[in-house]
């Protein structure tokens, strides 16, 4: 006898569809939080995108691996929140945050970094960032922080906030920071002077001042200390 198609057993389905972590796209909220993710390590970037994509109300709309791609990606994809690493090729996440403040003011910036340095926190806040977190936190905390900055809150890692208060402000002037940064990779005084259009004596004065303010013995140590403090 030919079985009646109308009486055939229904196809088997997953017993607990609600147990799947990621909500199906057609069941997501009509207005998801659009996120831009900037991280230079491809594996970390992919993992973050995957984990955030499992949140019902978050959608990663753009991923970039270099700082100089952030603003263009933001203008193209119009994210609600930009999640930025600090140390990126091309341009730092802190510099990109300042540009986003001017060119995409509706985009909230959340800094996520391995380096919880007090100086970085101060610079991030000066650049207009709405939050600053270190990467060793749980993804649930990150997702919550994304939602909170979108409501207007400022979210800062508590331990880092305390460290920033005790560390005090950056003692270096903008020009001293510029000269120190240019001195990296074995640049001579003449090289620095040529790059910054300064006289060699002026460069020496700036380097001497930076060495004194950092309490170090030479420009190499001064550069290292300034980086460790997050002043550069």
C-alpha positions in Angstrom: 0.0 0.0 0.0 1.3 3.4 -0.9 1.6 5.5 2.3 -0.6 8.6 2.5 1.7 11.6 2.4 -0.6 13.5 4.7 -0.2 10.8 7.4 3.6 10.5 7.3 5.5 11.2 10.5 6.8 14.8 10.7 10.5 15.4 10.2 12.6 15.3 13.4 13.6 18.6 14.8 16.1 19.7 17.5 14.4 18.8 20.9 15.3 22.1 22.6 15.7 24.8 19.9 15.8 27.5 22.6 19.0 26.0 24.0 21.0 27.1 21.0 23.2 30.1 22.1 22.7 32.1 18.9 19.3 33.4 18.3 18.2 32.9 14.6 18.6 36.1 12.6 14.9 36.3 11.8 14.1 36.2 15.6 16.5 38.9 16.6 15.2 42.3 17.7 14.2 44.6 14.9 16.9 47.0 16.0 20.2 45.3 16.9 23.2 47.2 18.2 25.6 47.6 15.3 29.2 47.0 16.2 32.5 47.8 14.4 35.4 45.6 15.6 39.0 46.8 15.2 41.6 44.2 16.2 44.9 43.4 14.4 45.1 39.7 15.4 42.9 37.8 13.0 42.1 34.9 15.4 41.2 37.2 18.2 39.1 39.4 15.9 37.2 36.3 14.5 36.6 34.9 18.0 35.2 38.2 19.3 33.0 38.6 16.3 31.6 35.1 16.7 31.0 35.5 20.5 29.4 38.9 20.1 27.3 37.5 17.3 25.7 35.0 19.7 24.2 37.9 21.6 20.5 38.3 20.5 20.7 42.1 20.3 24.3 42.6 18.9 25.4 42.5 15.2 29.0 42.9 14.2 28.6 44.8 10.9 32.3 45.5 10.2 35.7 44.1 11.1 39.1 45.8 10.4 42.7 44.9 11.2 44.3 48.3 11.0 43.7 51.6 12.6 43.7 53.6 9.4 40.7 51.6 8.2 38.5 52.4 11.1 37.0 55.8 10.1 36.2 54.7 6.6 34.5 51.5 7.9 32.5 53.5 10.4 31.3 56.0 7.7 30.4 53.1 5.4 28.6 50.8 7.9 27.4 53.3 10.5 27.9 51.3 13.6 26.4 52.3 17.0 29.5 51.2 18.8 33.1 50.9 17.7 35.1 48.4 19.7 38.8 49.3 19.3 42.1 47.8 20.2 44.8 50.4 21.0 48.0 49.0 19.3 47.0 48.7 15.7 49.1 49.0 12.5 48.6 52.2 10.5 47.1 54.2 13.4 46.5 53.6 17.0 43.0 53.0 18.3 43.3 56.1 20.4 44.0 58.3 17.4 41.1 56.6 15.5 38.8 57.3 18.5 39.5 61.0 18.3 38.8 61.0 14.6 35.5 59.1 15.1 34.5 61.7 17.6 34.8 64.4 14.9 33.6 62.4 11.8 31.1 59.9 13.3 29.9 61.6 16.5 26.9 59.2 16.8 29.2 56.2 17.2 30.2 55.4 20.8 33.8 54.2 21.2 34.7 51.4 23.6 38.5 50.7 24.0 39.3 47.0 24.5 43.0 46.3 25.0 45.6 43.9 26.5 47.5 46.8 28.0 45.7 48.2 31.0 48.0 51.2 31.4 46.8 54.3 33.3 48.1 56.7 30.7 46.1 54.9 28.0 43.0 55.4 30.0 43.5 59.1 30.3 44.3 59.4 26.6 41.2 57.4 25.7 38.9 59.6 27.7 40.5 62.7 26.2 39.9 61.2 22.7 36.2 60.9 23.6 36.0 57.1 24.4 32.9 56.0 26.3 34.6 53.0 27.9 37.8 51.2 28.5 38.1 47.5 29.3 40.9 44.9 29.3 40.7 41.8 27.2 40.8 39.3 30.0 37.2 39.9 31.0 34.3 37.6 30.1 32.4 38.2 26.9 29.2 38.7 28.9 30.8 41.7 30.6 31.8 43.0 27.2 28.4 42.6 25.7 26.9 44.4 28.8 29.4 47.2 28.4 28.4 47.7 24.7 24.8 48.0 25.8 25.6 50.4 28.6 27.8 52.8 26.6 24.9 53.0 24.0 22.6 54.3 26.8 25.1 57.1 27.6 27.1 55.5 30.4 30.8 55.6 30.7 32.2 52.1 31.5 35.8 51.8 32.9 37.6 48.8 34.3 37.5 49.5 38.1 41.1 48.4 38.8 42.4 50.5 35.9 40.4 53.5 37.1 42.0 53.3 40.5 45.5 52.9 39.0 45.0 56.0 36.7 44.0 58.1 39.7 47.1 57.1 41.7 49.4 57.5 38.7 48.7 61.1 38.0 48.7 62.9 34.7 51.2 62.5 31.9 54.2 64.8 32.8 55.4 65.0 29.2 54.4 67.8 26.8 52.9 67.0 23.4 56.2 67.9 21.8 58.3 65.8 24.2 56.0 62.8 23.4 56.5 63.5 19.7 60.3 63.7 19.9 60.4 60.5 22.1 58.2 58.6 19.7 60.3 59.7 16.7 63.5 58.6 18.5 62.5 54.9 18.3 64.2 52.4 16.1 67.6 53.9 16.5 66.9 57.3 15.0 69.7 59.8 15.5 69.2 63.4 16.7 69.7 64.5 13.2 67.1 62.1 12.0 64.6 63.4 14.6 65.4 67.0 13.8 64.8 66.4 10.1 61.6 64.5 10.6 60.1 67.1 12.9 61.6 70.2 11.2 63.4 71.2 14.4 67.0 72.1 15.1 69.3 69.5 16.6 69.8 71.6 19.7 66.0 71.8 20.2 65.7 68.0 19.9 68.4 67.5 22.5 66.6 69.9 24.8 63.3 68.0 24.4 65.0 64.6 24.9 66.8 65.9 28.0 63.6 67.2 29.5 61.8 63.9 28.8 64.6 61.9 30.4 64.4 64.1 33.5 60.6 63.8 33.8 60.6 60.1 33.4 63.4 59.6 36.0 65.5 57.6 33.5 69.1 57.7 32.4 68.9 58.0 28.6 66.4 58.4 25.8 66.0 54.6 25.3 64.9 54.2 28.9 62.7 57.3 28.7 61.0 55.9 25.6 60.4 52.5 27.4 59.1 54.1 30.5 56.7 56.4 28.6 55.3 53.5 26.7 54.9 51.4 29.8 52.9 54.2 31.4 50.8 54.6 28.3 52.0 58.2 27.7 52.9 57.4 24.1 
